[in-house]
């Protein structure tokens, strides 16, 4: 809800920015699978596989490498979500004005 006397343009801007934030975060969640070939191409966790000669360029060499990459991405996404929970709690307790600086980062 908008405060009494708040401008309609300010409320509309808040809605647009919120929609943009949700859209951009959706790219992180749903677009992560397109990042896997880049990670495999860079050789992330190649040491987990026994036969490096048979490694395709943009696919996992073995199940252990695939599991390690999935674990890494899951841990990163979990950490990002955990930070947002803490930030939401801080925002609720301190107020939006006190939390304006972290939003600029």
C-alpha atoms as one frame of an Amber mdcrd trajectory, in Angstrom:
protein
   0.000   0.000   0.000   1.141   3.499  -0.742   1.426   6.043   2.019  -1.108
   8.846   2.068   0.089  11.584  -0.235   2.553   9.375  -2.136   2.697  10.164
  -5.824   1.111   7.850  -8.343   4.228   8.111 -10.505   6.397   6.934  -7.606
   4.107   3.973  -6.977   4.112   3.074 -10.671   7.914   3.284 -10.741   8.111
   0.956  -7.720   5.883  -1.584  -9.468   7.917  -1.401 -12.690  11.221  -1.806
 -10.823   9.830  -4.744  -8.852   8.710  -6.460 -12.064  12.138  -5.825 -13.598
  13.840  -7.321 -10.542  11.681 -10.458 -10.720  12.374 -10.789 -14.466  16.146
 -10.438 -14.025  16.262 -12.891 -11.110  14.279 -15.378 -13.201  17.165 -15.361
 -15.675  19.526 -16.464 -12.936  17.267 -19.298 -11.819  16.046 -20.520 -15.196
  19.067 -19.540 -17.284  21.709 -21.329 -15.212  21.536 -24.414 -17.437  22.879
 -22.378 -20.357  25.930 -21.551 -18.242  26.895 -25.212 -17.691  28.508 -25.700
 -21.151  30.740 -22.687 -20.431  31.826 -24.199 -17.118  32.533 -27.568 -18.722
  34.390 -25.879 -21.590  36.624 -24.097 -19.047  37.457 -27.458 -17.487  35.740
 -26.963 -14.132  36.233 -30.095 -11.990  37.924 -31.985 -14.845  40.182 -33.626
 -12.271  37.193 -35.621 -11.014  37.234 -37.775 -14.161  39.690 -40.582 -14.808
  39.807 -40.413 -18.622  40.426 -36.817 -19.717  41.137 -37.832 -23.324  37.480
 -38.702 -23.903  36.178 -35.390 -22.530  33.830 -33.567 -24.888  34.339 -29.800
 -25.033  31.030 -28.566 -23.632  29.610 -31.580 -21.825  30.557 -33.281 -18.593
  33.283 -35.915 -18.754  31.756 -38.117 -16.096  28.967 -38.263 -13.547  31.242
 -37.110 -10.720  32.130 -33.914 -12.594  28.462 -33.244 -13.342  27.559 -33.797
  -9.684  30.301 -31.413  -8.536  29.166 -28.639 -10.894  25.513 -29.084  -9.896
  26.476 -29.010  -6.211  28.470 -25.804  -6.735  25.628 -24.040  -8.549  23.084
 -25.239  -5.979  25.234 -23.962  -3.109  25.631 -20.574  -4.828  21.908 -20.195
  -5.498  21.101 -21.277  -1.927  23.556 -18.690  -0.577  22.025 -15.970  -2.762
  18.549 -16.842  -1.501  19.811 -16.913   2.093  21.259 -13.431   1.750  17.922
 -12.180   0.428  16.169 -13.586   3.515  18.584 -11.717   5.775  18.226  -8.540
   3.718  14.433  -8.801   3.879  14.561  -9.155   7.656  16.893  -6.151   7.920
  14.624  -4.141   5.648  11.568  -5.019   7.748  13.271  -4.084  11.013  15.288
  -1.012  10.003  13.032   0.381   7.298  13.581   1.065   3.649  15.426   4.349
   4.169  18.107   2.685   6.312  18.571  -0.052   3.733  18.874   2.203   0.686
  22.665   1.917   0.420  22.835  -1.915   0.061  20.290  -1.733  -2.772  22.734
   0.321  -4.815  25.373  -2.429  -4.773
